[in-house]
């Protein structure tokens, strides 16, 4: 494993390859931020998080039973989890809304923080009305 061998940057690049981020000038900046965050958290924490993501179970049945409003948010350029997959998730949840962040890929909170915050606030401002 690259991280245990001392190549944390290589491990992080394997978890979030640059092509999963939106194209453009911010890609390098976000990649550098990810490397910095990983270094700050440490190898053990990064490995635990990666393993947790690999081992997560399928929650489709729970999503269908969820009866509260939900926001499914994604970046327009997220290759591993494209809009189609997020739309599927939003369709599973009875009261979900899908919000796609332009100019973002895998990490909209880092790539387009203002647009992500705007989408969250817009969703939170809606009246609480269940269909």
C-alpha positions in Angstrom: 0.0 0.0 0.0 1.5 3.4 -1.1 0.5 5.2 2.1 2.2 2.7 4.4 5.3 2.8 2.2 5.5 6.5 2.8 3.9 7.7 -0.4 0.9 9.4 1.0 0.6 11.8 -1.9 0.4 8.8 -4.3 -2.2 7.2 -2.1 -4.3 10.4 -2.1 -3.9 10.7 -5.9 -5.3 7.1 -6.2 -8.3 7.9 -4.0 -9.1 11.2 -5.7 -7.4 11.2 -9.1 -7.1 14.7 -10.7 -9.5 13.7 -13.5 -12.3 13.3 -11.0 -12.1 17.0 -10.3 -13.6 19.6 -12.7 -11.2 20.7 -15.4 -9.7 24.2 -15.0 -7.2 26.2 -13.1 -8.5 25.2 -9.6 -7.8 21.5 -10.2 -4.1 21.8 -9.0 -5.1 24.0 -6.1 -7.7 21.5 -4.9 -5.3 18.6 -5.4 -2.7 20.4 -3.3 -5.3 21.1 -0.6 -6.2 17.4 -0.5 -2.5 16.4 -0.1 -2.2 19.0 2.8 -5.4 17.7 4.5 -4.1 14.1 4.2 -0.7 15.0 5.6 -2.4 16.9 8.5 -4.7 13.9 9.3 -2.0 11.3 9.0 -1.6 8.0 7.2 -3.7 6.0 9.6 -6.8 8.3 9.4 -6.6 8.5 5.6 -6.4 4.7 5.3 -9.3 4.2 7.8 -11.4 6.6 5.7 -10.5 4.9 2.4 -11.4 1.5 3.9 -14.7 2.8 5.3 -15.7 4.0 1.8 -14.7 0.6 0.3 -16.7 -1.3 2.8 -19.9 0.8 3.0 -23.0 -1.2 2.5 -25.8 -0.5 0.0 -28.5 1.8 1.5 -31.0 1.7 -1.3 -33.8 0.1 0.8 -33.3 2.7 3.5 -33.4 5.5 0.9 -36.7 4.3 -0.4 -38.2 4.4 3.2 -36.8 7.8 4.1 -39.7 10.2 4.4 -38.0 13.5 5.0 -36.8 16.1 2.5 -33.3 15.5 1.3 -30.8 17.2 -0.9 -28.6 15.1 -3.2 -25.8 17.3 -4.3 -23.1 16.5 -6.9 -20.5 18.1 -9.1 -21.2 18.1 -12.9 -17.8 16.6 -13.6 -17.8 13.8 -11.1 -16.6 10.9 -13.3 -16.8 8.0 -10.8 -20.3 9.1 -9.6 -21.9 10.8 -12.6 -25.1 12.9 -12.5 -27.0 9.8 -13.7 -26.1 8.0 -10.5 -27.0 10.9 -8.3 -30.3 11.3 -10.1 -31.0 7.6 -9.4 -30.3 8.2 -5.7 -32.6 11.3 -5.7 -35.3 9.2 -7.3 -35.0 6.6 -4.6 -35.7 9.1 -1.8 -39.4 10.1 -1.9 -38.8 13.8 -1.1 -35.3 14.4 -2.5 -34.1 17.2 -4.7 -31.1 16.9 -7.0 -28.7 19.8 -7.2 -25.8 19.7 -9.7 -22.9 22.1 -9.1 -21.4 23.4 -12.4 -17.6 23.7 -12.4 -17.2 21.0 -9.8 -16.3 17.3 -9.9 -15.9 14.9 -7.0 -15.5 17.5 -4.3 -18.0 20.4 -4.9 -17.4 21.7 -1.4 -13.8 22.4 -2.2 -14.1 23.1 -5.9 -17.1 25.5 -5.8 -17.7 26.3 -2.2 -19.9 29.4 -2.9 -22.1 27.5 -5.3 -22.4 24.6 -2.9 -23.4 26.9 -0.1 -25.9 28.6 -2.3 -27.5 25.3 -3.2 -27.7 24.3 0.4 -29.2 27.6 1.5 -31.7 27.5 -1.4 -32.8 24.0 -0.4 -33.0 24.9 3.3 -35.2 28.0 2.5 -38.0 25.9 1.0 -41.1 25.4 3.0 -41.2 22.0 4.8 -44.0 20.4 2.8 -44.1 16.7 2.2 -45.7 15.6 -1.0 
